[in-house]
Amino acid sequence: MVDRPRSGERALLVRIGLGSPVVPAELAEFEALARSAGAIPVGSVTGSRSRPDPRYFVGSGKAEELKTRATEWGADLILIDHGLSPSQERNLEKLTERRVLDRSGLILDIFAQRARSHEGKLQVELAQLKHLSTRLVRGWTHLERQKGGIGLRGPGETQLETDRRLINNRIRTLNRRLERLALQRATGRQTRAQVPVPSAALVGYTNAGKSTLFNVLTGAASYVADQLFATLDPTVRRLKLPHAPEIVLADTVGFIRELPHELVAAFRSTLLEAREADLHLHVIDAADPERSERIEQVNEVLRSIGADHVPQLEIYNKVDLLGEEPRLERDEEGAIKRIWLSAAGGAGLGLLREALAERFGARLARVVLRLEPRHGRARAELFRRAAVLDERVTEGGGWELTVELAERDLTELCRREGLPLPEPTSDAPCLAGGGFLQSRPAAAPSL
């Protein structure tokens, strides 16, 4: 057994079609993954098999070809676009005398590079350790194996057991920390639930344009690049809609085919933001010839985290690459189902804003409420909802509030707090004072 080779940047890419020829689009995606990790692809090897080879996955003949090609092209790393068992990975490393990394290991490496938040780093480390824990045995030959006889008992097996124990201890520590963070997230969701602000989450295949769309809608500055998994940590911003209450918009991590199970499990608490959303904006690359498969792969991940019950609005992005005009499509019941737009060019963004306003439906009313001292609870509720634009204390110790709130929420509040039922409009706001409703133009909020 040779020492495990060190990682390098020059990579040989391998893709095997199991039961069918290799799809060029899948090989191109794997090359994009390799470049996203910082590798320099020097060539690719493809082939077809009816089933994986138990020893090398690719077969003994193809494994010899990998060794030859890696030598010819100067590759010091072999990337396999499949999931390998620990023994298959070790056998290939021994034969080729080069570092071998499977698809899961490559994606984990990309996530490790992109994680920025404390929680994201913990989640990636947990996924990496779970992946590594199955690949410890006989990984290093500088640790001698135990043998019989005086002076021949090496520390190898003891060291491997120590490594495994240390990894398991670290996994337990990470799980405890992530459980505390998950509890904090749950507390935050309960707090937000007290202020009923609708939420939407951007979901979709990686590199479909989610972060670009998020930035142009909210004015945020999320990192955008033409690479897979350019952003990892979720970002949340408020989004103002025309003639409707503002909503909370979340930009989540992009999905990909064969996403490692370790990552899905580790990021479950983060992906809860998608599960708890009121609406999914499923961003789709309209110019992708494999877009139907991408849609199904995203939906499969959503099913795996229990988020498939959330309604979807399909956003077909990059229509400028197709030479088409922005448009929206409705289903048989008249509800908006799809929107075609270009996030980079800005075409069709108005259609998306109007669709969200229609989806969340409530009409905003700006009204002036005159509250008496006994209406203190109603005043506190309005401030908790962040609905108060201006406040003035009246002579009797009450308050005159300029309020902007959804009509249905304002009506519900007035009923619950014993205020006269308003008929709010932006032109004729209502006053609640002395048991009577009066109308007058809303005062401009003071700054």
Number of C-alpha atoms within 10 A of each C-alpha: 14 14 16 18 16 10 14 15 17 20 27 26 24 22 22 24 17 14 11 11 13 15 11 10 12 14 19 11 15 21 23 17 20 25 17 20 22 16 18 18 20 15 16 18 16 14 15 15 15 10 13 16 12 12 16 21 23 27 16 14 9 17 19 15 14 23 18 13 18 25 13 9 14 14 23 20 26 27 23 25 23 17 16 20 16 17 17 18 20 23 18 24 24 17 16 22 19 23 22 26 23 18 20 21 20 20 23 21 18 21 25 20 17 18 18 13 12 11 19 21 17 20 27 23 22 25 24 21 17 17 19 14 16 12 16 14 16 19 15 15 12 13 16 16 16 13 12 8 7 6 7 11 13 14 14 19 16 14 14 18 13 12 15 19 13 12 17 15 12 15 20 13 13 17 16 12 15 21 13 12 16 17 13 12 16 15 12 11 13 11 11 13 11 11 13 11 14 17 22 25 27 26 26 30 25 24 22 27 24 29 28 20 23 24 18 15 21 15 12 16 12 16 11 15 13 11 14 23 24 21 24 20 20 19 17 17 17 17 18 16 20 15 15 22 22 20 19 17 24 25 27 24 24 23 23 19 16 14 15 18 13 19 21 18 15 21 21 18 21 20 19 16 21 28 21 17 19 17 22 26 23 23 27 26 25 21 16 16 10 12 16 12 12 21 17 13 19 22 18 16 19 20 13 14 17 16 20 16 13 17 14 18 22 21 28 25 27 24 21 18 12 10 9 12 12 20 15 17 12 11 9 7 6 8 13 18 15 20 22 26 27 25 24 14 12 13 18 19 19 15 16 22 17 15 21 21 20 17 14 18 13 16 19 23 24 25 31 28 25 22 22 19 12 11 17 14 11 17 21 12 16 19 13 12 15 13 19 22 18 16 16 12 13 13 7 8 10 18 20 19 24 23 25 22 23 21 21 14 14 22 17 13 16 16 13 10 15 12 22 17 17 21 15 24 17 14 13 17 23 26 26 23 18 11 11 12 17 15 18 12 14 20 15 11 12 9 5
